[in-house]
Amino acid sequence: MSRGGPERVILHAYVTEKAMGEMERQNKLEFMVARHATRPMIKKAVEELYQAKVLKVNVKIGIAGKIATVRFRKDFSAEDIGSRAGVF
């Protein structure tokens, strides 16, 4: 069963000091995602929203909610995608 488009999966960019460091060093961004979102759903949503290829998705659930750490392929810059996602 589908739960809506990519904007229903990816809520917004999640910006912390650690996330900014990972963006520069490891080509990763963090996003707050819907509780129902699975790794494949998150990967598809990020690729659709930002026209970038995702290498890996890690998910953690914390006090703030469900957070996905997305690593992009080397030919896509997390900093460029972050600027489109409203990180800067």
MOWO-V965483 format. One record per residue. N is the residue number from 1. SS is DSSP state (hx for helix, st for strand, lp for the rest). PHI is phi as a letter, one per 20 degrees, with the letter a starting at -180 (none if undefined). OMEGA is omega in radians with two decimals (* if undefined). Layout:
BEGIN
n=N ss=SS phi=PHI omega=OMEGA
n=N ss=SS phi=PHI omega=OMEGA
END
This chain:
BEGIN
n=1 ss=lp phi=none omega=3.13
n=2 ss=lp phi=e omega=-3.14
n=3 ss=lp phi=d omega=3.10
n=4 ss=lp phi=o omega=-3.10
n=5 ss=lp phi=f omega=-3.09
n=6 ss=hx phi=f omega=3.13
n=7 ss=hx phi=f omega=3.07
n=8 ss=hx phi=e omega=3.13
n=9 ss=lp phi=e omega=-3.14
n=10 ss=st phi=e omega=-3.10
n=11 ss=st phi=e omega=3.09
n=12 ss=st phi=a omega=3.08
n=13 ss=st phi=f omega=-3.14
n=14 ss=lp phi=d omega=-3.01
n=15 ss=lp phi=d omega=3.02
n=16 ss=lp phi=c omega=3.10
n=17 ss=hx phi=f omega=3.12
n=18 ss=hx phi=f omega=-3.14
n=19 ss=hx phi=f omega=3.12
n=20 ss=hx phi=f omega=3.10
n=21 ss=hx phi=f omega=3.11
n=22 ss=hx phi=f omega=3.12
n=23 ss=hx phi=f omega=-3.11
n=24 ss=hx phi=f omega=-3.02
n=25 ss=hx phi=e omega=-2.98
n=26 ss=hx phi=c omega=3.10
n=27 ss=lp phi=l omega=-3.11
n=28 ss=st phi=c omega=2.99
n=29 ss=st phi=c omega=3.06
n=30 ss=st phi=d omega=3.14
n=31 ss=st phi=c omega=2.90
n=32 ss=st phi=f omega=-3.11
n=33 ss=st phi=c omega=3.12
n=34 ss=lp phi=f omega=-3.12
n=35 ss=lp phi=g omega=-3.11
n=36 ss=lp phi=e omega=-3.02
n=37 ss=lp phi=f omega=3.05
n=38 ss=lp phi=d omega=3.13
n=39 ss=hx phi=g omega=3.11
n=40 ss=hx phi=f omega=3.11
n=41 ss=hx phi=f omega=-3.13
n=42 ss=hx phi=f omega=3.13
n=43 ss=hx phi=g omega=-3.13
n=44 ss=hx phi=f omega=-3.11
n=45 ss=hx phi=f omega=3.13
n=46 ss=hx phi=f omega=3.13
n=47 ss=hx phi=f omega=3.12
n=48 ss=hx phi=f omega=-3.07
n=49 ss=hx phi=f omega=-2.99
n=50 ss=hx phi=d omega=3.13
n=51 ss=lp phi=l omega=-3.14
n=52 ss=lp phi=c omega=3.14
n=53 ss=lp phi=e omega=-3.11
n=54 ss=st phi=e omega=3.10
n=55 ss=st phi=e omega=-3.06
n=56 ss=st phi=b omega=3.08
n=57 ss=st phi=c omega=3.00
n=58 ss=st phi=d omega=-3.09
n=59 ss=st phi=c omega=3.02
n=60 ss=st phi=c omega=3.11
n=61 ss=st phi=d omega=-3.12
n=62 ss=st phi=c omega=3.13
n=63 ss=lp phi=f omega=-3.10
n=64 ss=lp phi=f omega=-3.10
n=65 ss=st phi=p omega=-3.11
n=66 ss=st phi=e omega=-3.08
n=67 ss=st phi=c omega=3.10
n=68 ss=st phi=d omega=3.01
n=69 ss=st phi=d omega=-3.03
n=70 ss=st phi=d omega=3.08
n=71 ss=st phi=d omega=-3.09
n=72 ss=st phi=e omega=3.04
n=73 ss=lp phi=f omega=-3.06
n=74 ss=lp phi=g omega=-3.12
n=75 ss=lp phi=e omega=3.05
n=76 ss=lp phi=c omega=-3.09
n=77 ss=lp phi=e omega=3.09
n=78 ss=hx phi=f omega=3.13
n=79 ss=hx phi=f omega=3.10
n=80 ss=hx phi=f omega=-3.14
n=81 ss=hx phi=f omega=3.10
n=82 ss=hx phi=f omega=3.11
n=83 ss=hx phi=f omega=3.08
n=84 ss=hx phi=f omega=-3.12
n=85 ss=hx phi=e omega=3.09
n=86 ss=lp phi=n omega=3.11
n=87 ss=lp phi=f omega=-3.09
n=88 ss=lp phi=d omega=*
END
